[in-house]
Amino acid sequence: MSEKEFQDKVVVVAGGESGIGRRCVEFFLEAGAQMVVAGIDEEKL
């Protein structure tokens, strides 16, 4: 995968404050995506 494969894309992740969801957020940010992240624990978001 290229470094900016998700540039100009918007990715929505539910449960992005921890665990697999958080790793998904990190991955997509590194790949250049714009993010919408939702979760229960607002402080961790």
N, CA, C and O atoms as a GROMACS GRO file, in nm:
protein
  180
    1MET      N    1   0.083  -0.117   0.000
    1MET     CA    2   0.000   0.000   0.000
    1MET      C    3   0.089   0.124   0.000
    1MET      O    4   0.190   0.129   0.070
    2SER      N    5   0.050   0.224  -0.078
    2SER     CA    6   0.125   0.349  -0.079
    2SER      C    7   0.098   0.428   0.048
    2SER      O    8  -0.004   0.408   0.115
    3GLU      N    9   0.189   0.517   0.082
    3GLU     CA   10   0.181   0.591   0.208
    3GLU      C   11   0.054   0.675   0.217
    3GLU      O   12   0.000   0.690   0.327
    4LYS      N   13   0.006   0.730   0.109
    4LYS     CA   14  -0.112   0.817   0.111
    4LYS      C   15  -0.227   0.757   0.030
    4LYS      O   16  -0.298   0.829  -0.040
    5GLU      N   17  -0.244   0.628   0.040
    5GLU     CA   18  -0.347   0.560  -0.038
    5GLU      C   19  -0.488   0.610  -0.006
    5GLU      O   20  -0.576   0.603  -0.092
    6PHE      N   21  -0.510   0.660   0.115
    6PHE     CA   22  -0.643   0.704   0.153
    6PHE      C   23  -0.657   0.857   0.151
    6PHE      O   24  -0.752   0.911   0.208
    7GLN      N   25  -0.563   0.925   0.086
    7GLN     CA   26  -0.574   1.069   0.074
    7GLN      C   27  -0.701   1.103  -0.003
    7GLN      O   28  -0.737   1.032  -0.097
    8ASP      N   29  -0.769   1.209   0.037
    8ASP     CA   30  -0.896   1.252  -0.023
    8ASP      C   31  -1.010   1.157   0.007
    8ASP      O   32  -1.113   1.160  -0.061
    9LYS      N   33  -0.995   1.071   0.108
    9LYS     CA   34  -1.100   0.980   0.152
    9LYS      C   35  -1.138   1.016   0.295
    9LYS      O   36  -1.056   1.066   0.372
   10VAL      N   37  -1.264   0.990   0.330
   10VAL     CA   38  -1.310   1.008   0.467
   10VAL      C   39  -1.343   0.870   0.523
   10VAL      O   40  -1.416   0.793   0.461
   11VAL      N   41  -1.289   0.841   0.641
   11VAL     CA   42  -1.310   0.712   0.705
   11VAL      C   43  -1.382   0.736   0.837
   11VAL      O   44  -1.346   0.825   0.913
   12VAL      N   45  -1.486   0.654   0.864
   12VAL     CA   46  -1.561   0.662   0.989
   12VAL      C   47  -1.528   0.540   1.072
   12VAL      O   48  -1.539   0.427   1.024
   13VAL      N   49  -1.486   0.562   1.198
   13VAL     CA   50  -1.454   0.452   1.288
   13VAL      C   51  -1.536   0.469   1.416
   13VAL      O   52  -1.526   0.571   1.484
   14ALA      N   53  -1.616   0.368   1.448
   14ALA     CA   54  -1.688   0.364   1.576
   14ALA      C   55  -1.604   0.284   1.674
   14ALA      O   56  -1.545   0.182   1.637
   15GLY      N   57  -1.598   0.329   1.798
   15GLY     CA   58  -1.515   0.261   1.897
   15GLY      C   59  -1.369   0.294   1.882
   15GLY      O   60  -1.282   0.212   1.912
   16GLY      N   61  -1.340   0.415   1.835
   16GLY     CA   62  -1.203   0.453   1.806
   16GLY      C   63  -1.120   0.497   1.924
   16GLY      O   64  -1.006   0.540   1.906
   17GLU      N   65  -1.175   0.488   2.046
   17GLU     CA   66  -1.100   0.535   2.162
   17GLU      C   67  -1.002   0.434   2.218
   17GLU      O   68  -0.915   0.471   2.297
   18SER      N   69  -1.013   0.308   2.181
   18SER     CA   70  -0.919   0.208   2.234
   18SER      C   71  -0.919   0.082   2.147
   18SER      O   72  -1.003   0.065   2.059
   19GLY      N   73  -0.823  -0.004   2.175
   19GLY     CA   74  -0.816  -0.136   2.112
   19GLY      C   75  -0.801  -0.130   1.961
   19GLY      O   76  -0.727  -0.049   1.906
   20ILE      N   77  -0.872  -0.220   1.896
   20ILE     CA   78  -0.864  -0.232   1.750
   20ILE      C   79  -0.912  -0.105   1.682
   20ILE      O   80  -0.854  -0.062   1.582
   21GLY      N   81  -1.017  -0.044   1.737
   21GLY     CA   82  -1.068   0.080   1.679
   21GLY      C   83  -0.963   0.190   1.678
   21GLY      O   84  -0.948   0.261   1.579
   22ARG      N   85  -0.890   0.203   1.788
   22ARG     CA   86  -0.785   0.305   1.796
   22ARG      C   87  -0.674   0.277   1.696
   22ARG      O   88  -0.623   0.370   1.632
   23ARG      N   89  -0.636   0.152   1.682
   23ARG     CA   90  -0.532   0.118   1.584
   23ARG      C   91  -0.579   0.147   1.442
   23ARG      O   92  -0.500   0.192   1.358
   24CYS      N   93  -0.706   0.124   1.414
   24CYS     CA   94  -0.761   0.157   1.283
   24CYS      C   95  -0.751   0.307   1.256
   24CYS      O   96  -0.713   0.348   1.147
   25VAL      N   97  -0.784   0.388   1.357
   25VAL     CA   98  -0.773   0.533   1.344
   25VAL      C   99  -0.629   0.571   1.311
   25VAL      O  100  -0.604   0.649   1.218
   26GLU      N  101  -0.535   0.518   1.386
   26GLU     CA  102  -0.393   0.548   1.362
   26GLU      C  103  -0.351   0.508   1.221
   26GLU      O  104  -0.283   0.584   1.152
   27PHE      N  105  -0.393   0.390   1.178
   27PHE     CA  106  -0.358   0.341   1.045
   27PHE      C  107  -0.410   0.434   0.936
   27PHE      O  108  -0.335   0.475   0.847
   28PHE      N  109  -0.538   0.469   0.944
   28PHE     CA  110  -0.597   0.552   0.839
   28PHE      C  111  -0.542   0.694   0.840
   28PHE      O  112  -0.527   0.755   0.734
   29LEU      N  113  -0.510   0.748   0.957
   29LEU     CA  114  -0.447   0.880   0.962
   29LEU      C  115  -0.310   0.876   0.895
   29LEU      O  116  -0.276   0.966   0.819
   30GLU      N  117  -0.233   0.772   0.922
   30GLU     CA  118  -0.102   0.757   0.859
   30GLU      C  119  -0.113   0.741   0.708
   30GLU      O  120  -0.023   0.779   0.633
   31ALA      N  121  -0.226   0.683   0.664
   31ALA     CA  122  -0.248   0.661   0.521
   31ALA      C  123  -0.310   0.783   0.453
   31ALA      O  124  -0.342   0.778   0.334
   32GLY      N  125  -0.327   0.894   0.529
   32GLY     CA  126  -0.371   1.018   0.468
   32GLY      C  127  -0.520   1.045   0.471
   32GLY      O  128  -0.565   1.143   0.411
   33ALA      N  129  -0.598   0.963   0.538
   33ALA     CA  130  -0.744   0.981   0.540
   33ALA      C  131  -0.785   1.094   0.634
   33ALA      O  132  -0.714   1.127   0.729
   34GLN      N  133  -0.900   1.151   0.604
   34GLN     CA  134  -0.967   1.239   0.699
   34GLN      C  135  -1.055   1.148   0.785
   34GLN      O  136  -1.109   1.050   0.736
   35MET      N  137  -1.069   1.182   0.914
   35MET     CA  138  -1.134   1.089   1.005
   35MET      C  139  -1.257   1.146   1.072
   35MET      O  140  -1.264   1.264   1.105
   36VAL      N  141  -1.356   1.058   1.092
   36VAL     CA  142  -1.468   1.080   1.183
   36VAL      C  143  -1.459   0.965   1.282
   36VAL      O  144  -1.468   0.849   1.243
   37VAL      N  145  -1.440   0.998   1.410
   37VAL     CA  146  -1.419   0.895   1.511
   37VAL      C  147  -1.525   0.909   1.618
   37VAL      O  148  -1.549   1.019   1.670
   38ALA      N  149  -1.589   0.798   1.652
   38ALA     CA  150  -1.692   0.798   1.757
   38ALA      C  151  -1.655   0.696   1.863
   38ALA      O  152  -1.588   0.596   1.836
   39GLY      N  153  -1.700   0.722   1.985
   39GLY     CA  154  -1.676   0.629   2.094
   39GLY      C  155  -1.746   0.674   2.220
   39GLY      O  156  -1.796   0.787   2.227
   40ILE      N  157  -1.750   0.589   2.319
   40ILE     CA  158  -1.819   0.618   2.444
   40ILE      C  159  -1.734   0.705   2.536
   40ILE      O  160  -1.787   0.794   2.601
   41ASP      N  161  -1.604   0.680   2.542
   41ASP     CA  162  -1.514   0.750   2.635
   41ASP      C  163  -1.458   0.876   2.568
   41ASP      O  164  -1.358   0.870   2.496
   42GLU      N  165  -1.523   0.988   2.592
   42GLU     CA  166  -1.487   1.113   2.524
   42GLU      C  167  -1.344   1.158   2.556
   42GLU      O  168  -1.277   1.213   2.469
   43GLU      N  169  -1.297   1.135   2.678
   43GLU     CA  170  -1.161   1.176   2.713
   43GLU      C  171  -1.055   1.102   2.633
   43GLU      O  172  -0.954   1.162   2.596
   44LYS      N  173  -1.077   0.975   2.605
   44LYS     CA  174  -0.980   0.898   2.525
   44LYS      C  175  -0.983   0.935   2.378
   44LYS      O  176  -0.883   0.921   2.308
   45LEU      N  177  -1.098   0.983   2.331
   45LEU     CA  178  -1.107   1.023   2.191
   45LEU      C  179  -1.020   1.144   2.166
   45LEU      O  180  -1.014   1.193   2.053
   0.00000   0.00000   0.00000
